[in-house]
Amino acid sequence: MGVLFRKGEALQTLQEAQVIALDKTGTLTKGKPELTDLRVPGGFDEAEVLRLVASLEQKSEHPIARAVVKEARARGLELLEPQDFEALPGFGVSGQVGIYRVDVGADRYMAQLGVDVSPFAAEAQRLADEGKTPLYAAVGGKLAAVVAVSDPVKEGTPEAIAALHRQGFKVAMITGDNRRTARSIARQLGIDEVLAEVLPEGKADAVKQLQGKGYRVAFVGDGINDAPALAQADVGLAIGTGTDVAIETADVILMSGDLRGVPNAIALSRATLKNIKLNLFWAFAYNVVLIPVAAGVLYPLGGWLLSPVLAGAAMGLSSVFVLSNALRLRGFQPPLKAENPLPQPSPQAVPA
């Protein structure tokens, strides 16, 4: 199934969760954004603004930065080496590109810089309503562009969320995107609750916020910034295609990165706990019935006694029954067909 339970306790805590909280980038989406829109005000050249912005973004490791750089190179623009580069997590990046001071980031970052974004406010709202992530660029302290990127949703994401709802879970999304973009994506996917504009270091607090409402929370993430949230959650699930830090922190790992592994893992944990409880019931019931018989409780009624040979056979039969019931899990069928990254055994050659 491509699901690894690193801790046995996760089998129980996962099926006891009430809210499945999901990171957006790299979890709900592919984590490979593409530049879709670039608007510049009068007096600015679009190609030159893109060249300056992409030159700065070369130093950033954010997926959005890679999308901007990819577009600039696709247009054949010659990029410059930025100086004094600084990344402000959750806000944006800044640096010196040639003779210009360039700043790129969210509206809250522009507000810090004192840059008026009102000329593009309506455009940014429209882009956000389309599920795109709008960013602003300032060159020399003046608003130079609004940039929008779109990160495609993973193929199995809608199916996985629908399955989680059928399993009785409330689904939440935790993201640093602005509220309009986040709500647009949530509407498309049927997500129940949105915690937007969350700074990278605030994801653990967002999980605490959900727990403060009395929910047991399972958090699914993939990045370095998701590690505190994975640790804070009642059970953490890491995308196996994500960072090593997230994988080491999580209780459950989805090896393929397919979100459909989440409802599959929950279904498996429920089936396993049901099997354990059934085994305990029959083991206790079996002994509750046979131990008094072996002790002679029926002897006064009809002289019935349990032969030591039969008692030994009965105990052996009890073990066989419990083991056989446990082995039924080998026939477990996951509710969703998810991508399996594990190599499948090839059929052995049969001698002629």
Salt bridges, closest charged atoms under 4 A:
GLU16 OE1 - ARG216 NH2 3.53
ASP23 OD1 - LYS203 NZ 2.89
ASP37 OD2 - ARG39 NH2 3.61
ASP37 OD1 - LYS132 NZ 2.90
GLU46 OE2 - ARG75 NH1 3.05
GLU48 OE1 - ARG51 NE 3.15
GLU71 OE2 - ARG75 NE 2.99
GLU81 OE2 - LYS59 NZ 2.91
GLU123 OE2 - ARG39 NE 3.32
GLU123 OE2 - ARG126 NH2 2.75
ASP129 OD1 - ARG180 NH1 3.01
GLU130 OE2 - ARG126 NH1 2.76
GLU130 OE1 - LYS132 NZ 3.20
GLU159 OE1 - ARG260 NH1 3.23
ASP177 OD2 - LYS24 NZ 3.06
ASP192 OD2 - HIS165 NE2 2.82
GLU193 OE1 - LYS170 NZ 3.09
GLU193 OE2 - LYS213 NZ 2.68
GLU197 OE1 - ARG179 NH1 2.91
ASP226 OD1 - LYS203 NZ 2.74
GLU248 OE1 - ARG6 NH2 3.74
ASP251 OD1 - LYS7 NZ 3.33
ASP258 OD2 - ARG260 NH2 2.83
